[in-house]
Amino acid sequence: MGNPQEMAGKLAERASNNSPEKKETTIFDLIESRKDQFAQAAGNNMDVNKFLRIATFSIRTNPKLMNCSAPSLLSALMQSAQLGLEPGVLGHCYLVPFWSEKLKSFEATFIISYKGMIELARRSGNIQSIAARIVYENDEFQFEYGLEERLIHKPCILGERGQMKLVYMVAHFVGGGHYIEVMTKTEIDAVMISSKSYDKKKKQPTGPWKDHYEEMAKKTVIRRAWKYLPISVDDARVVEQEGTVKHDIADDMSTVAWIDAEAYAIEDESELSGDPQQQTENTEHEEDLFSQG
């Protein structure tokens, strides 16, 4: 039987050999590590704990987001936090994955929903009411510009309303005055086709345009009127940069330069031509990209 010192040494060696391996850092660990920055960005617009729960749920329920580069996903979440908009299908914005042939990786982007645009407009304190509506073929609709603008929309309530024809928005300002914007379906579709959410190879929409066409149409008409609405400069700058790929985070995300990632929507992962080994190597180094700041 060995002496106590030898036994202690053997026990220590055995404990060391049986110790669990170091836990791999996940995207959720990285998100949690940035909690204070998300809280600072959100300010009083959002409870950071609720924001993190919603963000985590949104990522877990979209497998492609799990494949996105960590820097782009964290940047998209920071844009969401700064504007105080909750991500997710039922929230105020979307976290949308795009494939970048240039970077050979999925990249997450921040896209505001119709509800998000309405929320930002109301939050400005300068808009009394704002709404966007769709006009269908069998609705009665009259509109004219002039010294006294005139808009009449009477939805068809008996029978089918028909196909979508127009989309319009009306904003009434605090203290008086209003702004009206009208867009045809042709104009709406032109915006959709020019977006990154449109698969130009298959000639069909993806992401929000595929799943929430009418909501995106309403958002589009509000977006066109955005520069004429009394919105804060900071919010306006972030909104203008939605849909871009960013790999950095800052207190003011509008100051972060976006990356020319040539990212585009893709529905079928089997179409990717990127090198899987390169994607793995990129993932292993993602944490280092956020090791500073």
C-alpha positions in Angstrom: 0.0 0.0 0.0 1.5 3.4 -1.1 2.0 6.3 1.1 -0.6 9.1 1.4 1.3 11.4 -1.0 1.4 8.8 -3.8 -2.3 8.0 -3.4 -3.2 11.6 -3.5 -1.2 12.0 -6.7 -2.9 9.0 -8.4 -6.3 10.3 -7.4 -5.6 13.7 -8.8 -4.3 12.2 -12.0 -7.4 10.0 -12.3 -9.7 13.0 -11.7 -7.8 14.9 -14.4 -8.1 12.1 -16.9 -11.9 11.8 -16.2 -12.6 15.5 -16.3 -15.2 16.5 -19.0 -14.0 18.1 -22.2 -14.3 21.8 -22.6 -17.8 22.7 -23.7 -18.0 24.0 -27.3 -19.1 27.6 -27.6 -22.4 27.9 -29.4 -24.1 30.9 -31.0 -26.4 31.0 -28.0 -23.4 31.4 -25.7 -22.2 34.3 -27.9 -25.6 35.9 -27.8 -25.7 35.6 -24.0 -22.2 37.1 -23.7 -23.5 40.2 -25.5 -26.4 40.7 -23.2 -25.2 44.0 -21.7 -24.6 45.4 -25.2 -28.1 44.4 -26.3 -29.6 46.0 -23.2 -27.7 49.2 -23.8 -28.8 49.3 -27.4 -32.5 48.6 -26.6 -32.6 51.1 -23.8 -36.2 51.5 -22.5 -37.7 50.2 -25.7 -37.4 46.6 -24.8 -36.8 44.2 -21.9 -33.5 42.5 -22.7 -34.4 39.2 -21.1 -37.5 38.9 -23.2 -35.5 40.0 -26.3 -33.0 37.2 -25.8 -35.7 34.6 -25.3 -37.5 35.6 -28.5 -34.2 35.8 -30.4 -33.2 32.3 -29.2 -36.5 30.9 -30.2 -36.4 32.5 -33.6 -33.0 31.0 -34.3 -33.9 27.5 -33.0 -37.0 27.4 -35.2 -35.1 28.3 -38.4 -32.4 25.8 -39.2 -30.7 28.0 -41.8 -30.2 30.7 -39.2 -28.2 28.1 -37.2 -25.9 27.9 -40.2 -25.3 31.6 -40.5 -22.0 33.2 -39.6 -22.0 34.3 -36.0 -20.9 37.9 -36.8 -23.7 38.5 -39.2 -26.3 37.0 -36.8 -25.1 39.0 -33.9 -25.1 42.2 -36.0 -28.7 41.5 -37.2 -29.8 41.1 -33.6 -28.0 44.3 -32.5 -29.9 46.2 -35.2 -33.1 44.7 -33.9 -32.3 45.7 -30.3 -31.3 49.2 -31.3 -34.6 49.8 -32.9 -36.5 48.0 -30.1 -38.1 45.6 -32.5 -38.8 41.9 -31.6 -37.6 39.4 -34.1 -39.6 36.5 -35.4 -42.5 35.7 -37.7 -45.1 37.2 -35.3 -42.8 40.1 -34.3 -41.6 43.4 -35.7 -38.7 42.1 -37.8 -37.2 39.1 -39.5 -33.8 37.5 -39.2 -33.4 36.2 -42.7 -30.6 33.8 -43.9 -29.0 34.5 -47.3 -26.3 32.5 -49.1 -23.2 34.5 -50.0 -21.3 32.9 -52.9 -18.6 35.5 -52.3 -18.1 34.5 -48.6 -19.1 30.8 -49.1 -21.4 31.0 -46.1 -24.9 31.8 -45.0 -25.2 35.4 -43.8 -28.0 36.7 -41.6 -29.7 40.0 -42.4 -32.1 42.2 -40.5 -35.4 42.9 -42.3 -38.2 45.0 -40.8 -41.8 43.8 -41.1 -44.9 45.8 -41.7 -45.7 45.8 -38.0 -42.2 47.1 -37.3 -42.5 50.0 -39.6 -45.9 50.9 -38.0 -44.3 50.7 -34.5 -41.4 52.9 -35.5 -43.7 55.5 -37.0 -45.9 55.6 -34.0 -43.0 55.7 -31.6 -41.8 59.0 -33.1 -44.5 60.8 -31.3 -45.2 62.9 -34.4 -47.7 60.6 -36.1 -51.2 60.4 -34.8 -52.2 57.4 -36.9 -50.7 55.4 -39.8 -52.1 52.4 -41.7 -51.6 50.6 -45.0 -54.4 48.8 -46.9 -54.8 46.6 -49.9 -57.3 47.3 -52.7 -58.8 44.3 -54.5 -60.4 44.2 -58.0 -64.0 44.3 -56.7 -63.4 47.1 -54.2 -64.5 50.6 -54.9 -61.5 52.9 -55.0 -61.1 56.5 -56.0 -57.9 58.6 -55.6 -56.7 61.9 -56.9 -53.9 64.4 -56.1 -54.4 68.2 -56.1 -54.9 71.0 -53.7 -57.4 68.8 -51.9 -56.3 65.2 -52.1 -59.2 62.7 -52.3 -59.2 59.0 -51.4 -62.2 56.8 -51.1 -61.9 53.0 -50.5 -65.0 50.9 -50.0 -64.1 47.2 -49.7 -66.4 44.7 -51.4 -68.2 42.9 -48.6 -70.6 40.8 -50.7 -68.9 38.1 -52.6 -65.2 37.7 -53.6 -63.0 40.7 -53.5 -60.9 39.5 -56.4 -57.2 39.8 -57.0 -55.0 42.4 -55.4 -54.8 45.7 -57.4 -53.3 48.5 -55.3 -51.7 49.2 -51.9 -51.9 52.5 -50.2 -50.9 54.1 -46.9 -52.2 57.1 -45.0 -50.4 58.8 -42.1 -52.0 61.6 -40.1 -49.6 63.9 -38.3 -49.9 65.3 -34.7 -51.1 68.9 -35.0 -52.7 68.4 -38.4 -51.8 67.3 -41.9 -51.4 63.9 -43.6 -49.5 62.0 -46.2 -50.8 59.5 -48.7 -48.9 57.0 -50.9 -50.4 54.7 -53.5 -48.6 51.9 -55.3 -49.9 49.5 -58.0 -49.3 45.7 -57.8 -46.9 46.0 -60.7 -44.8 48.5 -58.7 -44.9 46.2 -55.6 -43.8 43.2 -57.6 -40.9 45.2 -59.2 -39.6 45.9 -55.6 -40.0 42.3 -54.7 -38.1 41.1 -57.8 -35.2 43.5 -57.1 -34.9 42.3 -53.5 -32.5 39.7 -52.3 -35.5 37.6 -51.1 -36.3 36.9 -54.8 -34.7 33.7 -56.2 -33.7 35.0 -59.7 -32.7 31.4 -60.8 -36.2 30.0 -60.1 -37.9 33.3 -60.6 -39.9 33.0 -57.4 -40.0 34.8 -54.0 -38.5 33.4 -50.9 -38.5 34.3 -47.2 -40.9 37.0 -46.1 -42.0 37.8 -49.7 -43.0 34.1 -50.1 -44.7 33.6 -46.8 -46.1 37.1 -46.1 -46.6 38.7 -49.5 -49.4 41.1 -48.5 -47.6 42.2 -45.3 -44.5 42.9 -47.3 -46.6 44.8 -49.9 -47.9 47.1 -47.1 -44.4 47.5 -45.7 -43.2 48.5 -49.2 -45.7 51.4 -49.6 -44.8 52.7 -46.1 -41.1 52.3 -46.9 -41.6 54.5 -50.0 -43.3 57.2 -48.0 -40.7 56.9 -45.2 -38.6 59.9 -46.2 -41.7 62.1 -46.0 -42.7 61.1 -42.5 -41.4 62.8 -39.3 -39.2 59.9 -38.2 -36.1 60.3 -36.0 -32.8 60.5 -37.9 -31.3 57.6 -36.1 -34.2 55.3 -36.8 -34.3 56.4 -40.4 -30.6 55.6 -41.0 -31.0 52.0 -39.6 -34.1 51.4 -41.6 -32.3 52.5 -44.8 -29.6 49.9 -44.1 -31.9 46.9 -43.5 -31.2 43.9 -45.6 -27.5 44.5 -45.7 -24.8 42.1 -44.3 -22.8 43.4 -41.4 -20.1 41.7 -39.4 -19.5 44.2 -36.6 -21.6 45.5 -33.7 -21.7 49.0 -32.2 -23.9 51.2 -30.1 -25.0 52.9 -33.3 -25.5 50.2 -36.0 -26.0 52.8 -38.7 -22.3 53.6 -38.4 -21.2 50.0 -39.1 -20.2 49.5 -42.7 -21.9 46.7 -44.5 -20.1 44.0 -46.5 -20.4 43.5 -50.2 -21.3 39.9 -49.7 -23.3 39.4 -52.9 -25.8 37.5 -50.8 -28.9 36.1 -52.3 -31.9 34.1 -51.2 -31.8 30.3 -51.7 -34.4 27.7 -50.8 -32.5 24.5 -51.4 -29.3 23.9 -49.6 -28.3 21.2 -52.1 -27.8 24.0 -54.7 -24.9 25.5 -52.7 -21.6 25.4 -54.4 -19.5 26.4 -51.4 -16.8 24.2 -49.9 -18.2 22.5 -46.7 -14.7 22.3 -45.3 -14.3 26.0 -45.7 -17.6 26.7 -44.0 -16.5 24.5 -41.0 -13.2 26.5 -40.8 -15.1 29.8 -40.9 -17.4 28.6 -38.0 -14.4 27.6 -35.9 -13.0 31.1 -36.2 -16.2 33.1 -35.7 -15.8 33.6 -32.0 -12.4 35.2 -32.6 -14.1 37.8 -34.7 -15.9 39.0 -31.7 -13.1 38.7 -29.1 -12.5 42.4 -29.1 -14.8 45.3 -28.2 
